[in-house]
Amino acid sequence: MTDTTTRPSACALPPTGNVALLLNEIGHALDRLIEAGESTTIDLGAIPMTPQEAVELDEALGQGEVAATLEADGHSDILETSFPGVWRITLRSTGGAVMARHVEITRIPEILLSQDIDMVAGRRRLAQQIETLKPDGLAPEAQGAGMTTEGGAP
């Protein structure tokens, strides 16, 4: 007689039930962002989930309109979900291994914000580039002609 009983594989893990709990927490965090401007980061590595549940969470969050990649100490993906203000962030090592997975509930993920030290270095490089392009005899006051600041002042 042939045994047709279906048995779970030795490596199958029982579901934790954390997908529904995470979606609920994301909803509450989105409320806090809307009402008080409070951002929240959820470290998915600190929450027990089976591989299937990780896929279910990604499917439930969907994909939004914005996707960014960051190439700094490895490749990182920053993806807006189908819920504006909710972002999936995956940080990888230079070898491609996943180092961290987060859900950030924020207007824009902090990882995308320019750092002051980087902006200062960038401004220096821009000044050097401008110096190489300056025509001889251009009056200093004409160098910024037509430019205004955010407030409208030259």
ZALUM-680973 format. One record per residue: chain; x, y, z of N, C-alpha, C in turn; residue in one letter. Coordinates in steps of 0.02 Angstrom, whole numbers. Example, Ala and Ser with C-alpha at 12.3 -4.5 7.8 and 13.67 -1.06 7.14 Angstrom:
<pts>
- A  660  -284  390  615  -225  390  660  -165  390  A
- A  642  -112  354  684  -53  357  645  2  394  S
</pts>
This chain:
<pts>
- A  42  -59  0  0  0  0  44  62  0  M
- A  26  113  -39  65  174  -45  40  226  5  T
- A  87  257  41  69  310  89  63  376  51  D
- A  4  407  52  -8  471  18  -16  529  67  T
- A  2  518  129  -4  570  180  45  626  164  T
- A  20  688  167  63  746  156  94  766  222  T
- A  159  770  222  195  789  283  232  854  269  R
- A  235  898  319  274  959  309  347  942  301  P
- A  381  981  260  453  968  252  488  983  317  S
- A  546  953  325  584  961  387  604  1033  399  A
- A  610  1072  345  632  1141  354  575  1191  352  C
- A  512  1167  344  455  1213  345  445  1240  416  A
- A  434  1304  421  423  1335  485  350  1354  493  L
- A  323  1347  553  253  1369  562  249  1445  558  P
- A  195  1471  532  189  1544  528  187  1576  597  P
- A  215  1635  602  217  1670  666  156  1714  678  T
- A  121  1731  624  65  1777  631  85  1850  634  G
- A  149  1863  622  174  1932  629  158  1978  571  N
- A  137  1952  513  122  1996  457  64  2043  474  V
- A  9  2015  500  -48  2056  518  -30  2105  573  A
- A  10  2083  621  31  2128  676  74  2185  648  L
- A  120  2169  602  162  2221  572  121  2271  533  L
- A  74  2247  493  32  2292  454  -7  2338  500  L
- A  -32  2312  555  -67  2352  604  -21  2405  635  N
- A  40  2385  653  88  2433  681  106  2486  630  E
- A  114  2467  567  129  2515  514  72  2565  508  I
- A  10  2541  513  -48  2586  510  -47  2636  567  G
- A  -32  2614  628  -28  2660  685  30  2709  677  H
- A  86  2686  650  143  2730  639  126  2782  586  A
- A  88  2763  535  67  2810  483  21  2862  513  L
- A  -23  2842  559  -65  2890  595  -23  2941  632  D
- A  30  2917  667  74  2963  705  111  3011  659  R
- A  131  2986  600  165  3029  552  117  3083  527  L
- A  57  3065  511  7  3112  485  -12  3163  539  I
- A  -24  3140  599  -50  3183  653  4  3224  688  E
- A  64  3196  697  114  3229  737  181  3237  702  A
- A  187  3213  640  251  3217  605  303  3170  632  G
- A  283  3120  670  329  3073  702  347  3015  656  E
- A  410  3007  642  434  2952  600  447  2890  642  S
- A  441  2832  611  452  2768  645  493  2722  600  T
- A  540  2686  630  577  2635  594  564  2567  626  T
- A  547  2518  586  535  2450  610  591  2407  581  I
- A  631  2377  624  685  2332  604  656  2263  592  D
- A  650  2244  529  620  2180  513  664  2121  535  L
- A  728  2134  543  774  2081  566  762  2063  639  G
- A  730  2106  676  718  2094  747  650  2061  760  A
- A  613  2048  706  546  2019  712  546  1950  682  I
- A  525  1900  721  523  1832  693  473  1827  635  P
- A  498  1805  578  455  1793  519  485  1736  479  M
- A  442  1696  452  466  1643  407  482  1677  340  T
- A  521  1644  297  534  1672  231  469  1685  192  P
- A  420  1641  199  356  1651  165  321  1714  192  Q
- A  325  1726  257  293  1785  286  328  1849  262  E
- A  394  1846  252  429  1904  225  404  1921  156  A
- A  392  1869  115  363  1879  48  293  1907  54  V
- A  253  1880  100  184  1904  110  183  1978  131  E
- A  229  1997  174  232  2067  195  249  2112  136  L
- A  299  2092  96  318  2131  37  259  2137  -11  D
- A  222  2082  -21  164  2084  -66  109  2128  -38  E
- A  98  2125  27  46  2166  58  62  2241  53  A
- A  126  2258  60  146  2328  56  147  2353  -16  L
- A  160  2309  -63  160  2329  -134  216  2377  -150  G
- A  213  2405  -210  263  2453  -232  231  2518  -252  Q
- A  261  2573  -231  236  2639  -247  271  2669  -307  G
- A  273  2735  -309  299  2772  -366  373  2787  -363  E
- A  404  2781  -304  473  2803  -296  518  2743  -279  V
- A  573  2739  -314  624  2688  -300  692  2722  -306  A
- A  735  2710  -257  803  2739  -259  853  2684  -241  A
- A  912  2690  -270  966  2646  -251  1023  2689  -224  T
- A  1058  2661  -178  1114  2695  -146  1174  2649  -152  L
- A  1229  2677  -176  1291  2639  -183  1343  2668  -134  E
- A  1339  2648  -72  1386  2670  -20  1397  2611  27  A
- A  1456  2584  27  1472  2525  68  1425  2467  50  D
- A  1406  2461  -13  1361  2408  -35  1301  2439  -69  G
- A  1262  2397  -100  1202  2418  -137  1142  2418  -90  H
- A  1105  2472  -88  1045  2476  -47  986  2497  -90  S
- A  928  2468  -74  866  2485  -109  820  2521  -61  D
- A  793  2576  -83  745  2615  -45  682  2619  -88  I
- A  629  2586  -67  569  2581  -108  508  2608  -70  L
- A  474  2653  -102  410  2675  -74  361  2617  -84  E
- A  319  2604  -36  268  2552  -43  207  2583  -77  T
- A  155  2544  -84  94  2571  -114  57  2617  -66  S
- A  84  2625  -6  57  2670  45  105  2728  54  F
- A  90  2787  26  136  2844  32  155  2856  105  P
- A  220  2867  115  246  2877  183  273  2813  213  G
- A  262  2756  180  287  2691  205  339  2666  155  V
- A  400  2655  179  458  2638  137  488  2572  159  W
- A  509  2530  111  548  2469  124  620  2485  108  R
- A  665  2469  154  736  2483  144  775  2419  156  I
- A  817  2402  107  860  2343  112  932  2367  103  T
- A  973  2355  153  1043  2374  152  1086  2312  141  L
- A  1132  2316  93  1175  2259  78  1248  2277  88  R
- A  1287  2225  100  1360  2234  106  1389  2241  36  S
- A  1454  2256  33  1487  2261  -32  1485  2194  -69  T
- A  1478  2139  -32  1473  2073  -63  1402  2055  -83  G
- A  1354  2097  -67  1284  2085  -87  1241  2052  -34  G
- A  1270  2034  23  1230  2002  76  1185  2054  109  A
- A  1123  2034  124  1076  2079  158  1101  2090  229  V
- A  1113  2153  245  1137  2172  312  1078  2193  357  M
- A  1028  2224  327  971  2247  367  911  2258  321  A
- A  852  2247  349  789  2262  315  746  2302  363  R
- A  722  2359  340  681  2403  381  618  2423  344  H
- A  568  2441  382  512  2479  356  516  2546  391  V
- A  519  2599  353  519  2667  381  453  2700  364  E
- A  423  2729  414  362  2768  405  383  2840  415  I
- A  391  2875  359  419  2943  360  404  2976  293  T
- A  413  3041  290  402  3077  227  457  3058  176  R
- A  518  3056  200  575  3034  158  624  2998  204  I
- A  648  2940  183  694  2902  226  758  2941  241  P
- A  780  2936  302  839  2972  324  900  2956  283  E
- A  905  2894  259  963  2873  220  970  2915  156  I
- A  915  2945  133  917  2985  71  933  3059  84  L
- A  934  3080  147  948  3150  163  1023  3163  157  L
- A  1040  3218  125  1110  3237  118  1138  3256  187  S
- A  1198  3233  200  1232  3248  263  1270  3314  256  Q
- A  1273  3353  309  1306  3418  308  1378  3413  283  D
- A  1416  3365  309  1486  3358  290  1493  3344  215  I
- A  1446  3304  187  1447  3290  116  1430  3352  75  D
- A  1382  3391  99  1363  3452  63  1421  3503  63  M
- A  1457  3508  119  1514  3554  123  1568  3532  73  V
- A  1583  3468  71  1633  3442  24  1610  3453  -48  A
- A  1546  3442  -61  1518  3454  -128  1523  3527  -148  G
- A  1510  3571  -102  1514  3643  -117  1585  3663  -135  R
- A  1634  3634  -100  1704  3648  -116  1721  3625  -187  R
- A  1699  3564  -204  1712  3538  -271  1678  3580  -324  R
- A  1617  3604  -310  1582  3647  -358  1619  3712  -367  L
- A  1644  3741  -313  1682  3804  -319  1744  3793  -362  A
- A  1777  3736  -354  1836  3721  -395  1817  3713  -469  Q
- A  1761  3682  -481  1739  3673  -550  1720  3741  -581  Q
- A  1687  3783  -543  1669  3850  -567  1732  3889  -584  I
- A  1782  3883  -542  1845  3918  -552  1877  3899  -619  E
- A  1872  3836  -638  1902  3813  -701  1862  3838  -762  T
- A  1799  3857  -753  1757  3879  -808  1751  3954  -815  L
- A  1776  3991  -766  1769  4064  -765  1808  4096  -822  K
- A  1772  4136  -863  1809  4173  -915  1849  4230  -884  P
- A  1906  4246  -913  1947  4301  -887  1909  4367  -895  D
- A  1915  4409  -845  1887  4476  -848  1814  4480  -828  G
- A  1782  4427  -805  1712  4429  -785  1708  4463  -717  L
- A  1667  4514  -712  1659  4550  -649  1628  4504  -596  A
- A  1653  4506  -533  1628  4462  -481  1552  4468  -471  P
- A  1524  4529  -478  1452  4537  -467  1411  4505  -523  E
- A  1440  4493  -580  1404  4463  -636  1404  4387  -630  A
- A  1446  4360  -587  1452  4287  -583  1389  4253  -557  Q
- A  1350  4286  -516  1289  4256  -489  1227  4285  -521  G
- A  1233  4320  -577  1176  4353  -608  1119  4304  -624  A
- A  1058  4325  -606  999  4285  -621  985  4232  -569  G
- A  1026  4223  -519  1015  4171  -469  982  4200  -408  M
- A  935  4163  -379  903  4184  -318  903  4126  -269  T
- A  895  4142  -205  890  4090  -154  818  4068  -148  T
- A  805  4020  -106  738  3994  -97  689  4049  -78  E
- A  710  4098  -39  667  4153  -18  660  4207  -72  G
- A  695  4200  -127  690  4249  -181  744  4301  -182  G
- A  785  4305  -129  837  4355  -126  897  4332  -168  A
- A  932  4378  -202  992  4359  -240  1049  4339  -195  P
</pts>
